[in-house]
Amino acid sequence: MLKRRHVLSSRDFSREEIDSVLKTAESLEPYARGRRAGWLEGKILALLFFEPSTRTRMSFETAMKRMGGSTINLGSSEASSISKGETLADTVRVMGSYADAIVIRHPKEGSARLAAEFSPVPVLNGGDGAGHHPTQTLLDLYTIKKESHLDDLSIALVGDLKYGRTVHSLAYALALYGAEITLVSPPSLRLPDQIISDLSRSGAKLVETSDLSEVVGDVDVLYVTRIQRERFPDLVEYSKVARSYRITPEFLERARSGLKIMHPLPRVDEISPAVDDTPHAVYFRQSFYGVPVRMALLKMLLEAGQE
Ligand code: NCD
């Protein structure tokens, strides 16, 4: 179903397609944990990361290798011809002749879409500036499904909703599942108006506030994000909002007993390490789920005979 398609935005997926990725991911969990599989033997994934990454890069690499495939890595821009002035279009054209698919992360919004225009093979957006991060959304939904529930979900998206690409992508997908979404951010870091209006038009149930203590007792999931320091044009503005929210065990005393706390990671100081050992914390399992989910996506995109 997904064969030879680009994955640029969470809006490219229907609910049925997402459900099918999540179902495949579930069946692949034993392989993500080490059971042998050779479905992608001979297939190569190119990793083009122009911004720092730990989980996205390493879990794509793990996913490929767990299925018998391999990866090639452009490395830092300094080590490649990008430093000689080569364009993204040319780089992608060539990488597409070496590899069967390309994952790209880039500081500029829209760069994955540009790459897709020039690539002969599927392009997966691993994060384009403050734009989108669709594969993170798939693993976030998988986490919600496994650790909480996707039906009748009440979720708060917390932190940097302006620059945070994970929440941009996730909000669109949550709307497909009819979730009640509470947007919690400092006033200067609200979800962009365009996304709010898209979501409202699609009938999403949205509430906005800057006060997390108002909502912590009413939600099934807190999706906490880092304030995206690197996206601020002015670091004085960053310092004004840097420590807006901090989740501690004391703060969670009024939470529902089944509350799950998610975070795409890396965290800075928005979740105290003292929360890690509470039953609320699911963010490290969430990082692991990136492996079976990316395996599912790659298998559906690349496996031979999957027309
Ligand atoms: C996020 C990203 O890069 O957008 N990390 C990730 O992919 N897990 C979140 C962040 O950097 O804050």
Boltz pocket constraint, residues with backbone or C-beta under 6 A from the ligand:
constraints:
  - pocket:
      binder: B
      contacts: [[A, 52], [A, 55], [A, 56], [A, 126], [A, 127], [A, 133], [A, 136], [A, 165], [A, 166], [A, 225], [A, 226], [A, 264], [A, 265], [A, 266]]
      max_distance: 6.0
